[in-house]
Amino acid sequence: MTDKSPVLLTTERLHLMLLPPDSAERVLAYHVANKDHLGPVSPARPATFFSTAYWRTRLAQDREDFRYDVSLRVFILPKGPSLALAPVIGNATLAHIRRGPLQAADLGYGLDHRHEGKGLMTEALRAFCDFAFGAMGLHRLQANHLPENLRSAAVLRRLGFIPEGYARDFLLINGQWRDHVLTSLVAPAEPGVRGGP
């Protein structure tokens, strides 16, 4: 990597970072390895999604989006290897950042199927939510999941997200309108204080 990341969060086992365009091949490798795992729960992707050129452009755009306070997409890397060589094992996004009286964003995330069941997503999202409420000054995060996605529901529950409703035909996935469970988390009264173990 040639430049310093404007966002780098560190947990016990992970780094969460806004990656530069020269990380495109690592990001592509993550998405290719998880095509069958994440595809069924993801909205339609551009035709060029599985290409280095797409990710080089997308990573450059991610930096602009963060600079203009539109969204923040970080990728999850294991601690140990150098930041320049560590494989991408997941991602987390704050999309549709709204300021003014709302101070809210939509939380999205994914984890490499080879790293599930180790508590890594909970660990990563705890740090990400703390950053959203602290450094970014957001008040409310919204996260939605398919009703049958019990693993995602459990992660959100551990983080203190509260179910708020059930949205019919909420998101177009694989050509079908799918229902979603709507959840949210609001900023704690004291930084770093949140429900869930």
Secondary structure, DSSP 8 states (H G I E B T S, - for coil): --S--S-EEE-SSEEEE---GGGHHHHHHHHHHTHHHHGGGS----TTTTSHHHHHHHHHHHHHHHHTTS-EEEEEEESSS-TTT----EEEEEEEEE-TTT-EEEEEEEE-GGGTTSSHHHHHHHHHHHHHHTTT---EEEEEE-TT-HHHHHHHHHHT-EEEEEEEEEEEETTEEEEEEEEEEE--SSTT--S--
